[in-house]
Amino acid sequence: MLAVAVLAAGKGTRMKSAFPKVLQSLAGATLVERVLNSVRNLQPERSFLIVGYQAQQVKKQLNHFKGLEFILQEPQNGTGHAVQQLLPTMEGFDGELLVLNGDVPLLRAATIDALVQVHRKSEADVTLLTARLQDPTGYGRVFADASGHVNGVVEHKDCNAEQLSNNLTNAGIYCFNWQALSAILPQLSVDNNQRESYLTDSVAMFARAMHLEADDPNEVSGVNNRRQLAQCEHILQQRLRNHWMNEGVTFVDPTSCTLSEACSFGCDVVIEPQTHIRGSCIVGDNCRLGPGTMVENVTLGKRVYVVQSVVREAKVGDDVSVGPFAHLRPAAVVGDRCRIGNFVEVKKSSLGTGSKVNHLSYIGDTTLGSDVNIGAGTVTANYDGVDKHRTVIGNGSKTGANSVLVAPLSIGDNVTVGAGSTITNDVPSKALAVGRARQMTKNNWANRSI
């Protein structure tokens, strides 16, 4: 049997944030969510999150993790004290306890799996994950022999000069025999510079302690400040870009682009410079995004071209072009072969196959049929100051430049709206609708007396 405990009680003072450190965002997910996701494939019998600072906010953020048990650590007196809080709820548990830190977000699932397997094979009381770092500042040092047997772990703040020269560091990830650990936990001391109970002190108290050195030291990178958060973002983004380039996606300038893990790409996709893909996105075959584009929580069909535009929570069909300088807002649905042009904003609207909104228009709370042509400067006026109303435009209709369509409004099929019109009443199919003041011309106006 396996139980998992994630330590997430600390404030993270060096982040200088109103939010708990573990709720800081990294490539679209919080630090602690990334840690929890890394152990899902292990399918532990029990999963614990040890919370403290802003515990209710942390619980609210993680309420979608089914079966996660929250354990309150109050006050926060070190990692040993945190795990001591499990003693009542894990009484009688017979198996391993995997302990992770909620601020170490880059661990791969394969590395954690290997740690558990090494622990079980060695029959050790504890197996800890280690890494050799070029700059081990801030990390506890691990002292071990050539066979992998660990003699002890000393926190950075408690190391003497000689101990600081050792660059084999403790990643803060442990796999314990729970029965052995539960007997040791009450004996942990607070006799150190910080007057805290360290889980690392338990290592020297076991008869058999082993370690597994991580192949990639970047995996154990912790986050204690904004600089380290940015470093982890850089590492994670490089992983994502490398993965998708290996899958056949072209990045013209990879380092200028960012991705989320919840995105997928079809064949022969090209990502231009300064393009950012966030949230859950599906990008179809032969799409071209950018330069200067941001898409978030979108589904794009095949052969979609989006340039210098923003597309958020929208669905776009095949053979569509968007931009430059267009904005598809949430609940926009764009059909096949549509064109969304310069300085066009579409919100909570659907466009039928082959429809075009080419220039300087706002389309909000609107249903467009197929092959509709929206003239430059057309606005669907959807808000009366209190409520939003819908506009419906039928197949094959077209609006002239600078038309204003005042909702609620229904325009039939094959309707022509004259340029400069303000339309406030429904228009039947095949009609011409003109709603504007009669032109008045006064000759010799320039010669009038002043």
N, C-alpha and C positions, 0 to 999 in steps of 0.2 A: 504494500500500500504506500501511496505517496501523498503527502500534504505539501502545499506551497504557502509560504508567508512572504509578503512584500512589505518592506518597511517604508512607511509613507507618512510619518508623524511630524517631521520637522517643518519649521517655518521657512528655512532658506533665507536667512537674513541678508546674505551677500547678493541675492538676486535683486534686492531693493524693490520689491513688488508688493502690491496689496494682495496678491494671490499666493497660495502655497506653492512651494517650489515644484512639487510633483505635478501641478496643473499647468505648468508652463508648456507652451506649444512647440512641437518639433515636427516640421513637414506635415502639418495638418492634424496631428494627434498629440495628446498630452504625454508627458514623460511616463507617467505611471500606466497609462493605457498601453503604451508600447511594451512596457515590462510585462504586463498581464497577458498581452497577446503572444509574447514570445514563449509562453509555457502552455498554451492551449493544446498543442498536439500531444502533450504528456498526459492529458486527461486525468489530472489529480483527483483523488477521492474528496479532498477538502482544499479550499482556497481561502486564505486569510489576507486581509489588508489591515495593517496596523496603522491607525490614524491618530492624529492629535490636533495639530494646529488647523483651525477651520475645518474640523472633522465633518460637519454637516455639508459644507460646500463640496468636499471631496466625495462624500457619499452620493450627493446629487449628481455629480459628473459621471459617476461609475455605476449608476443604478441599472444600466443595461447589461452588466456582467452577471449572468444568472449564476446563482449558487455562491456568490462571493460573500464571505462573512467578514464583518467589520469589527475590529478589536480596538478599543480605545486605550491609548497610552497617555496617562495624565498623572504627574508631569512627564516631560520627555527627559529621561535621565540616561540616555545612551542606548546603544543597540542591544546590549545584554538585557537591560531593563525592558526593552520593547518585546523581545522574545519571551521573557518571563511572563508576560501577560497572556501567553498561550497555555500556560500550565493548567488552569482550571478547565478550559474548554477542550483540551486534548488529552485529558486523563483517560488512560486505557488504550490510547492509540498505539498501534504496533506497526511501525514502518519507518520510512524516511521522511525527513522534513527538509525541503528545499527552501533556502532563505535567499531572497533577492532584495536589492535596494531599488526603491522607486525612482531614483535619480540616475540610474545607469541604463539608458534607453537603447543602446546599439547592439545588445547581445543578440546573436543569431540563435534561432531555435536549435540548430544542429550542435552548437557549442554547449547549450544547456543539456541537451540529450546526452552528449558525450560525458559531461560531468556526472550525471546520474549513473550512467553505465559503468564508468570507472569506479565510482563509489561502491556500487553493488559487487563488482568483480573483485575489488581489493578487500571487501569486508571490513573497511575502516570504520572507525567511530565517526569520523568527519572527513570529507574531501572538499577542499576549497579551490576555487578558480583563481589562478594567478596570471600575471603578465609582466613582461620586462619592458619598462618604459624608459625612453630617453630622458625624460624629465619626470621623476617620480615624486615631485614635491606634493605634499598633502596626502599621499597614500601610505598606508601601513606597510611595513616591510615584512616579507616572509623569509624565514630561515629554514632551509631544507637540505637534506643530503642528496647524493646522486641518485638514489633509488626512488626519490619522490617523497620520502618520509619527512614530515614537517616537525621541526623542533619547537617552533614558536612564531608568533606574529606580534610585532611591536608597532603601535600607532606612530605616525610621523611625529606628532607633537611630543612623544615620549622617547624618541630615539636619541642616542648619543651620536657623536660625530662619526664614529666608526660604523655604526648601524646605518646611518644615512647614506653611506657609500654603496649599499646593496640596492640594486634596481629591480629585484624581483618583488613585485608588489601584490598586495591583497586586493582583489577586485570587489570584495564584499559580498561574494556569492558563495554559499555553502550548501553542501548536502550532508545532513546529519543522520545518524541513527537516533531516532527520537527517544528511545528508552535510555540510551546513554546520555543524551543531552539533558533530558528532564531531570536526571540525577545530579548533573553538574550545575544547572542554572541557579539553584539557590545558593551556591557557594561563590558566585562571582563577586569580586571585590570592587570597591570604588576608590581604591588607593592609587590614584594617578593624578596627573596635573589638572584634569578637568573635573575630577570628583564624579565621574560617570561610570556606569557598568558597561564594559565592552564585551561584545560577543566574541571578539577575537581572543580574549583571554582564555576562553574555554578550550582553544586548540591545544594549548600546552598541558591541559588537565586530562586529556584523553590518552589512553594506552596506544592507540594507533590513529595518527592523523596523516593524510596524504594530500597531494595537490595535483591539479591538472593545469598546465600552462597553456593559455589561449594562443592559437596560431596568429591571430591578428590582434595586436594590442589595442587597436582602435575600438574593439568591441567593448572594452571595459571602461571606456571614457565616461567619467562622471560629470555631472553638471552642478556646479556650486555658484556660478556667476554668469553674467550675460556673455562674457567672452567665451566661456566653455560651451554655452548653449549654441553660440554661432559656430564654433568648431564642430560640434556634433551635427549641426544642420549641414555644414559643408560635406562632412563624411557621408551622411545619409543621402544627400542629393547626388553625390558622385556614384554611390552604389546604384541608385535608381536609374541614373542616366546610362551607366555602363550596362545594366541589365537590359534596358530597352534598345540600346545600340546593338547589343548582341542578338536581339530579337528582330533586327532589321529596320529600326527607326533611325532616321537621319536627323542629327542635331547639327545645324550649321555652326553654331557657337555654343557648345554644351555648357560652359561655365556661366553663361548669362541667363540660363533657363532653370526653372525650378518645377518639381513634380510632386505629386502626392503618391502614396503607395496604392491608393484606391483608384488608380487609373489604368486603362488598358488601351492598346493601340493595334490597329489592323496592319496590313501590309503596305509597305512603301509610303509611310507617313513621313512628312518633312516638317521639322520644327525649326522655324527661323529664330534669329537672335531676340533676346528680351521677351520671351514668351513664357507664361506661367500657367501651369495646369494644376488646379487645386480641387480638393474634395474628390467625389466619386465621378469620374469622367470615362466615357466610352468614345473613342475616336476611331472612325471607320477607315477602310482602305483608301489610300491615295489622297488623304487629306493633307492640306498645307496650312499651318498655323503660324501667324506672325508675318513680319516682325512686329514687336510692340503689342502683343495680344495677351489677354488674360481670359481663361475659361474656367468655370467653377461649377461642379455638379451638373454636367451637361452630357447629352448624347448627340453625337454628330454622325451623320450617315457617311456614305462614300463620296469622295471627290468634293469635299467641302473646303472652301478657301475662306479663311478669316484673317484679315489684315488690319492691324492697328485698331483693334476693337475689343470690347468687353462682352462676354456671353456668360450669363449666370442663370443656373437652374432652368435651362431651356432645352428644347428638343428640336433638332435641325435634321431635315431629310437629306436626300442625295442631290448632288450637283447644285449646291447652293453656294453663293458668294455673299460674304458679309464684310462691309467696310469699304474704305477706311473710315474710322471714327464713328462707328455704329455701336449701339448699346442694346443688346437683347437682355431684357430683365426677366425676373422669375415668371414662370408659366407662359412664356412665349413658345409657340409651336409653329415651326416654319416647314412647310411642305416641300416636296421635291421641286427642283429647278426654279426656286425662288431667287430673288435678288434683293438684298438689303444694302442700300448704298450709303453715300456720304452723310454723316450727321443725322442718322435716322435712329429713333428710339422706339422700341416695341416692348409693350408691357402687357402681360396677361391677355394675350391675343393669339389667334391662330390665323395662319396664311395658307390658303389652298395652293394646289399645284400650279406652278408657273406664274404666280403673282409677283409683282414688283413694287418695291417702295424705294425709289432711287435717290431721293434728295430731301434733306432738311425737313423731315416729317416726324410727327409723334402719333403713334398708333397705340392706343390704350383701351383695354376692355372691349376689344373689337373682334368680330369674326369676318374674315375675308374669304370669299369663295375662290375658285380657280381662275387664273388668267385675269386677275384684277390689276389695273395699273393706277397706282397712287401718284398723283402729280406732285411736283416740288412744292414744299411748304404746306402740304395738307395736314390738318390737325383734327383728330377725333376728340372733341371736348367732352370728356367723360365724367366730369365732376361738377356738381351743381352747388358746391359749398357745404353740402351735408352728406350726400350719398354719391356713389359711383354708379354709372349707367352704361349699358352696352350699345354698341353700334354694330349692325349687321349689313354687310355689303355683298350682293350676289355675284354670281359668275360673270366674268367678262365686262364688268363695269369699270369706269375710269373717272378719276376726279381731275379737274384742272388745277393749275397752280394756285396756291394760296387759298384753298378751300377750307372751310371750317364746318365740320359735321357735328351738330350738337345733339348728344345722346339724351334720352333714349331715341334711337333712330333705326329705321329699316329701309334699306335701299335695295331694289330688286335687281334682277339680272340685266346685263347689257344696258345699264343706265350711264348717261353722260352727265357729269356735274360741271357746269361752266366755271371757268377760272374766276377766282376772287369771290366765289359764292359762299354765303352762310346758309346752310340747309338745316331747318328746324323741324320739318314735317317729313313723314315717310314718302318715298318716291316709288311708284310702280315700275315694273320691268319695262325696258325699251324706251323709257322716257328721257327727256332732257330736263334737267333741273338747274335753274338759274335763280340765285337769290342775292342780288346786289343792287345798289343805288344806281339810278340812271345817270349816265355821264352828262355833265354840264360843262360847256365850253364858252368862255367869255373872250371874245376877240379884243385885241388891242389892250389887254390887261397891263402889259408892261408900260403903256403910255399913260396910265391913269395918273391923276394928280395926287400928290401925297399931302 
